[in-house]
Amino acid sequence: IVALKGIGNGFSNTLYFQRKEGKWELYKFEDISN
């Protein structure tokens, strides 16, 4: 599982990706802006 933290436009979020069957798919999305 890979976590990508993005900050932009006044918000912060974290995207979690896991590799499945040779491709990356979104595992979890966390919005921590509030």
PDB file of N, CA, C and O in Angstrom:
ATOM      1  N   ILE A   1       0.853  -1.192   0.000  1.00  0.00           N
ATOM      2  CA  ILE A   1       0.000   0.000   0.000  1.00  0.00           C
ATOM      3  C   ILE A   1       0.888   1.241   0.000  1.00  0.00           C
ATOM      4  O   ILE A   1       1.830   1.353   0.785  1.00  0.00           O
ATOM      5  N   VAL A   2       0.570   2.153  -0.885  1.00  0.00           N
ATOM      6  CA  VAL A   2       1.324   3.394  -0.999  1.00  0.00           C
ATOM      7  C   VAL A   2       0.415   4.552  -0.645  1.00  0.00           C
ATOM      8  O   VAL A   2      -0.705   4.647  -1.147  1.00  0.00           O
ATOM      9  N   ALA A   3       0.895   5.436   0.222  1.00  0.00           N
ATOM     10  CA  ALA A   3       0.109   6.599   0.621  1.00  0.00           C
ATOM     11  C   ALA A   3       0.656   7.841  -0.067  1.00  0.00           C
ATOM     12  O   ALA A   3       1.847   8.138   0.030  1.00  0.00           O
ATOM     13  N   LEU A   4      -0.212   8.562  -0.759  1.00  0.00           N
ATOM     14  CA  LEU A   4       0.162   9.815  -1.403  1.00  0.00           C
ATOM     15  C   LEU A   4      -0.531  10.954  -0.681  1.00  0.00           C
ATOM     16  O   LEU A   4      -1.759  11.012  -0.617  1.00  0.00           O
ATOM     17  N   LYS A   5       0.272  11.858  -0.137  1.00  0.00           N
ATOM     18  CA  LYS A   5      -0.305  13.002   0.549  1.00  0.00           C
ATOM     19  C   LYS A   5      -0.277  14.200  -0.391  1.00  0.00           C
ATOM     20  O   LYS A   5       0.773  14.565  -0.921  1.00  0.00           O
ATOM     21  N   GLY A   6      -1.433  14.801  -0.590  1.00  0.00           N
ATOM     22  CA  GLY A   6      -1.524  15.954  -1.471  1.00  0.00           C
ATOM     23  C   GLY A   6      -2.019  17.171  -0.723  1.00  0.00           C
ATOM     24  O   GLY A   6      -2.978  17.099   0.045  1.00  0.00           O
ATOM     25  N   ILE A   7      -1.347  18.305  -0.959  1.00  0.00           N
ATOM     26  CA  ILE A   7      -1.781  19.550  -0.342  1.00  0.00           C
ATOM     27  C   ILE A   7      -1.925  20.589  -1.446  1.00  0.00           C
ATOM     28  O   ILE A   7      -0.984  20.838  -2.200  1.00  0.00           O
ATOM     29  N   GLY A   8      -3.101  21.189  -1.537  1.00  0.00           N
ATOM     30  CA  GLY A   8      -3.322  22.195  -2.561  1.00  0.00           C
ATOM     31  C   GLY A   8      -4.693  22.804  -2.427  1.00  0.00           C
ATOM     32  O   GLY A   8      -5.623  22.154  -1.949  1.00  0.00           O
ATOM     33  N   ASN A   9      -4.827  24.037  -2.842  1.00  0.00           N
ATOM     34  CA  ASN A   9      -6.105  24.746  -2.831  1.00  0.00           C
ATOM     35  C   ASN A   9      -6.736  24.790  -1.446  1.00  0.00           C
ATOM     36  O   ASN A   9      -7.960  24.784  -1.318  1.00  0.00           O
ATOM     37  N   GLY A  10      -5.905  24.835  -0.410  1.00  0.00           N
ATOM     38  CA  GLY A  10      -6.414  24.982   0.945  1.00  0.00           C
ATOM     39  C   GLY A  10      -6.955  23.710   1.559  1.00  0.00           C
ATOM     40  O   GLY A  10      -7.630  23.765   2.587  1.00  0.00           O
ATOM     41  N   PHE A  11      -6.674  22.556   0.950  1.00  0.00           N
ATOM     42  CA  PHE A  11      -7.139  21.309   1.550  1.00  0.00           C
ATOM     43  C   PHE A  11      -6.004  20.294   1.588  1.00  0.00           C
ATOM     44  O   PHE A  11      -5.027  20.407   0.846  1.00  0.00           O
ATOM     45  N   SER A  12      -6.142  19.330   2.438  1.00  0.00           N
ATOM     46  CA  SER A  12      -5.158  18.252   2.538  1.00  0.00           C
ATOM     47  C   SER A  12      -5.887  16.922   2.459  1.00  0.00           C
ATOM     48  O   SER A  12      -6.967  16.767   3.028  1.00  0.00           O
ATOM     49  N   ASN A  13      -5.314  15.985   1.772  1.00  0.00           N
ATOM     50  CA  ASN A  13      -5.913  14.659   1.723  1.00  0.00           C
ATOM     51  C   ASN A  13      -4.842  13.605   1.533  1.00  0.00           C
ATOM     52  O   ASN A  13      -3.710  13.914   1.163  1.00  0.00           O
ATOM     53  N   THR A  14      -5.198  12.387   1.782  1.00  0.00           N
ATOM     54  CA  THR A  14      -4.282  11.271   1.600  1.00  0.00           C
ATOM     55  C   THR A  14      -4.963  10.204   0.754  1.00  0.00           C
ATOM     56  O   THR A  14      -6.092   9.796   1.027  1.00  0.00           O
ATOM     57  N   LEU A  15      -4.259   9.767  -0.267  1.00  0.00           N
ATOM     58  CA  LEU A  15      -4.764   8.697  -1.118  1.00  0.00           C
ATOM     59  C   LEU A  15      -3.936   7.442  -0.861  1.00  0.00           C
ATOM     60  O   LEU A  15      -2.706   7.487  -0.860  1.00  0.00           O
ATOM     61  N   TYR A  16      -4.610   6.348  -0.649  1.00  0.00           N
ATOM     62  CA  TYR A  16      -3.918   5.074  -0.435  1.00  0.00           C
ATOM     63  C   TYR A  16      -4.140   4.173  -1.652  1.00  0.00           C
ATOM     64  O   TYR A  16      -5.276   3.913  -2.049  1.00  0.00           O
ATOM     65  N   PHE A  17      -3.040   3.704  -2.232  1.00  0.00           N
ATOM     66  CA  PHE A  17      -3.128   2.814  -3.380  1.00  0.00           C
ATOM     67  C   PHE A  17      -2.525   1.460  -3.030  1.00  0.00           C
ATOM     68  O   PHE A  17      -1.531   1.374  -2.310  1.00  0.00           O
ATOM     69  N   GLN A  18      -3.134   0.420  -3.544  1.00  0.00           N
ATOM     70  CA  GLN A  18      -2.535  -0.907  -3.407  1.00  0.00           C
ATOM     71  C   GLN A  18      -2.409  -1.532  -4.793  1.00  0.00           C
ATOM     72  O   GLN A  18      -3.262  -1.338  -5.659  1.00  0.00           O
ATOM     73  N   ARG A  19      -1.336  -2.281  -4.986  1.00  0.00           N
ATOM     74  CA  ARG A  19      -1.108  -2.906  -6.277  1.00  0.00           C
ATOM     75  C   ARG A  19      -1.885  -4.216  -6.348  1.00  0.00           C
ATOM     76  O   ARG A  19      -1.737  -5.089  -5.494  1.00  0.00           O
ATOM     77  N   LYS A  20      -2.708  -4.336  -7.371  1.00  0.00           N
ATOM     78  CA  LYS A  20      -3.544  -5.520  -7.519  1.00  0.00           C
ATOM     79  C   LYS A  20      -3.565  -5.948  -8.985  1.00  0.00           C
ATOM     80  O   LYS A  20      -3.945  -5.178  -9.867  1.00  0.00           O
ATOM     81  N   GLU A  21      -3.154  -7.178  -9.223  1.00  0.00           N
ATOM     82  CA  GLU A  21      -3.154  -7.749 -10.569  1.00  0.00           C
ATOM     83  C   GLU A  21      -2.385  -6.881 -11.559  1.00  0.00           C
ATOM     84  O   GLU A  21      -2.827  -6.666 -12.688  1.00  0.00           O
ATOM     85  N   GLY A  22      -1.232  -6.386 -11.121  1.00  0.00           N
ATOM     86  CA  GLY A  22      -0.371  -5.629 -12.020  1.00  0.00           C
ATOM     87  C   GLY A  22      -0.750  -4.177 -12.215  1.00  0.00           C
ATOM     88  O   GLY A  22      -0.114  -3.476 -13.001  1.00  0.00           O
ATOM     89  N   LYS A  23      -1.776  -3.707 -11.514  1.00  0.00           N
ATOM     90  CA  LYS A  23      -2.141  -2.302 -11.645  1.00  0.00           C
ATOM     91  C   LYS A  23      -2.461  -1.706 -10.278  1.00  0.00           C
ATOM     92  O   LYS A  23      -2.807  -2.418  -9.336  1.00  0.00           O
ATOM     93  N   TRP A  24      -2.339  -0.405 -10.196  1.00  0.00           N
ATOM     94  CA  TRP A  24      -2.611   0.277  -8.934  1.00  0.00           C
ATOM     95  C   TRP A  24      -4.079   0.640  -8.857  1.00  0.00           C
ATOM     96  O   TRP A  24      -4.640   1.180  -9.810  1.00  0.00           O
ATOM     97  N   GLU A  25      -4.702   0.347  -7.732  1.00  0.00           N
ATOM     98  CA  GLU A  25      -6.077   0.769  -7.544  1.00  0.00           C
ATOM     99  C   GLU A  25      -6.220   1.475  -6.210  1.00  0.00           C
ATOM    100  O   GLU A  25      -5.489   1.202  -5.259  1.00  0.00           O
ATOM    101  N   LEU A  26      -7.172   2.384  -6.161  1.00  0.00           N
ATOM    102  CA  LEU A  26      -7.388   3.183  -4.967  1.00  0.00           C
ATOM    103  C   LEU A  26      -7.926   2.310  -3.843  1.00  0.00           C
ATOM    104  O   LEU A  26      -8.934   1.620  -3.995  1.00  0.00           O
ATOM    105  N   TYR A  27      -7.236   2.356  -2.723  1.00  0.00           N
ATOM    106  CA  TYR A  27      -7.602   1.518  -1.580  1.00  0.00           C
ATOM    107  C   TYR A  27      -8.430   2.307  -0.573  1.00  0.00           C
ATOM    108  O   TYR A  27      -9.445   1.825  -0.069  1.00  0.00           O
ATOM    109  N   LYS A  28      -7.982   3.523  -0.290  1.00  0.00           N
ATOM    110  CA  LYS A  28      -8.696   4.342   0.681  1.00  0.00           C
ATOM    111  C   LYS A  28      -8.423   5.805   0.404  1.00  0.00           C
ATOM    112  O   LYS A  28      -7.337   6.166  -0.051  1.00  0.00           O
ATOM    113  N   PHE A  29      -9.408   6.651   0.677  1.00  0.00           N
ATOM    114  CA  PHE A  29      -9.255   8.089   0.506  1.00  0.00           C
ATOM    115  C   PHE A  29      -9.578   8.776   1.817  1.00  0.00           C
ATOM    116  O   PHE A  29     -10.634   8.552   2.408  1.00  0.00           O
ATOM    117  N   GLU A  30      -8.653   9.620   2.267  1.00  0.00           N
ATOM    118  CA  GLU A  30      -8.827  10.298   3.540  1.00  0.00           C
ATOM    119  C   GLU A  30      -8.792  11.801   3.327  1.00  0.00           C
ATOM    120  O   GLU A  30      -7.798  12.340   2.839  1.00  0.00           O
ATOM    121  N   ASP A  31      -9.857  12.470   3.684  1.00  0.00           N
ATOM    122  CA  ASP A  31      -9.906  13.924   3.578  1.00  0.00           C
ATOM    123  C   ASP A  31      -9.742  14.508   4.971  1.00  0.00           C
ATOM    124  O   ASP A  31     -10.600  14.326   5.835  1.00  0.00           O
ATOM    125  N   ILE A  32      -8.641  15.208   5.184  1.00  0.00           N
ATOM    126  CA  ILE A  32      -8.348  15.747   6.515  1.00  0.00           C
ATOM    127  C   ILE A  32      -8.381  17.270   6.513  1.00  0.00           C
ATOM    128  O   ILE A  32      -7.652  17.920   7.262  1.00  0.00           O
ATOM    129  N   SER A  33      -9.236  17.829   5.661  1.00  0.00           N
ATOM    130  CA  SER A  33      -9.272  19.284   5.510  1.00  0.00           C
ATOM    131  C   SER A  33     -10.002  19.965   6.657  1.00  0.00           C
ATOM    132  O   SER A  33      -9.770  21.145   6.916  1.00  0.00           O
ATOM    133  N   ASN A  34     -10.899  19.232   7.362  1.00  0.00           N
ATOM    134  CA  ASN A  34     -11.659  19.905   8.410  1.00  0.00           C
ATOM    135  C   ASN A  34     -11.203  19.507   9.793  1.00  0.00           C
ATOM    136  O   ASN A  34     -11.748  19.991  10.785  1.00  0.00           O
TER     137      ASN A  34
END
